[in-house]
Amino acid sequence: MKDYFEVDGDGRIVCTYRLTDEAFHANQHKGLHLGQVDSSKHYYPRGIVRDRPAQASTLKGTTLSDLPVPCTVLINGTPYKVDDGTAELSFSQVGNYHIVVRAWPYLDMEFDIENPAS
């Protein structure tokens, strides 16, 4: 048994496999690559397995700064597109909010913020 992986056109690792030689030959049409990878940590740009880079995003108060351009900011799972590197967050309800900044090929950056009662 050997480890293989499949990638999309952007270098995202979309699937990993552990196959016998026979199963590999039956699936060659998928363009499989030999190697053990972790799709949450690696990508495959220009035919080389690389670590996905870390983001420099920061949260100060309710302002997200140094965001990758473009990116998607998820607030409790709801996506918002950001195209300028900064996002000012505002919340209409008291509570805790989970923020995820997502931009390929960067690793996701996560923050938690509390909107207290006034």
HULIN-V877257 format. One record per pair of residues at least 12 apart in sequence whose ideal C-beta (glycine too) atoms are under 10 Angstrom apart, sorted by the first residue. I is the first residue (numbers start at 1). J is the second residue. Records with the same first field share a line. If there is no record, write none. Layout:
I: J ; J
This chain:
1: 17 ; 18 ; 19 ; 20 ; 21 ; 23 ; 24
2: 17 ; 18 ; 19 ; 20 ; 21 ; 23 ; 24 ; 32 ; 34 ; 35 ; 36
3: 16 ; 17 ; 18 ; 19 ; 32 ; 33 ; 34 ; 35 ; 36 ; 37
4: 16 ; 17 ; 18 ; 19 ; 23 ; 24 ; 27 ; 30 ; 31 ; 32 ; 33 ; 34 ; 35 ; 36 ; 37
5: 17 ; 32 ; 33 ; 34 ; 35 ; 36 ; 37 ; 38 ; 39 ; 42 ; 44 ; 49
6: 27 ; 30 ; 31 ; 32 ; 33 ; 39 ; 44
7: 31 ; 32 ; 33 ; 37 ; 39 ; 43 ; 44 ; 45 ; 47 ; 49
8: 43 ; 44
10: 43 ; 44 ; 45 ; 104 ; 105
11: 42 ; 43 ; 44 ; 45 ; 46 ; 47 ; 48 ; 49 ; 50 ; 52 ; 104 ; 105
12: 39 ; 42 ; 43 ; 44 ; 45 ; 52 ; 104 ; 105
13: 33 ; 35 ; 37 ; 38 ; 39 ; 40 ; 41 ; 42 ; 43 ; 44 ; 49 ; 52
14: 39 ; 44
15: 30 ; 32 ; 39
16: 32 ; 35 ; 36 ; 37 ; 38 ; 39
17: 30 ; 32
18: 36
19: 32
33: 47 ; 49
35: 49
36: 49
37: 49
38: 51 ; 52
39: 52
40: 52 ; 107 ; 108
41: 107
42: 105
43: 104 ; 105 ; 106
44: 105
45: 105
50: 105
51: 105 ; 107
52: 104 ; 105 ; 106 ; 107 ; 108
53: 68 ; 105 ; 106 ; 107
54: 106 ; 107 ; 109
55: 67 ; 68 ; 71 ; 101 ; 102 ; 103 ; 106 ; 107 ; 108 ; 109
56: 68 ; 106 ; 109
57: 71 ; 73 ; 85 ; 87 ; 99 ; 101 ; 103 ; 106 ; 108 ; 109 ; 110 ; 111
58: 101 ; 109 ; 111
59: 87 ; 89 ; 99 ; 101 ; 109 ; 110 ; 111 ; 112 ; 113
61: 88 ; 89 ; 113
62: 87 ; 88 ; 89 ; 90 ; 91 ; 97 ; 113 ; 115
63: 86 ; 87 ; 88 ; 89
64: 82 ; 85 ; 86 ; 87 ; 88 ; 89 ; 99 ; 101 ; 109 ; 111 ; 113
65: 85 ; 86 ; 87 ; 88
66: 85 ; 86 ; 101 ; 109
67: 82 ; 83 ; 84 ; 85 ; 86 ; 87 ; 101 ; 103 ; 106 ; 109
68: 82 ; 85 ; 101 ; 102 ; 103 ; 104 ; 105 ; 106 ; 109
69: 82 ; 83 ; 84 ; 85 ; 86 ; 103
70: 82 ; 83 ; 84 ; 85 ; 103 ; 104
71: 83 ; 85 ; 87 ; 101 ; 102 ; 103 ; 104 ; 106 ; 109
72: 100 ; 101 ; 102 ; 103 ; 104 ; 108
73: 87 ; 89 ; 99 ; 100 ; 101 ; 102 ; 103 ; 109 ; 111
74: 98 ; 99 ; 100 ; 101 ; 102 ; 108 ; 110
75: 87 ; 89 ; 91 ; 97 ; 98 ; 99 ; 100 ; 113
76: 91 ; 95 ; 96 ; 97 ; 98 ; 99 ; 100
77: 98 ; 100
79: 100 ; 102
82: 101 ; 103
87: 99 ; 101
89: 111 ; 113 ; 115
90: 115
91: 113 ; 114 ; 115
92: 115
93: 115
94: 114 ; 115 ; 116 ; 117 ; 118
95: 113 ; 114 ; 115 ; 116 ; 117
96: 112 ; 113 ; 114 ; 115 ; 116
97: 111 ; 112 ; 113 ; 114 ; 115
98: 110 ; 111 ; 112 ; 113
99: 111 ; 112 ; 113
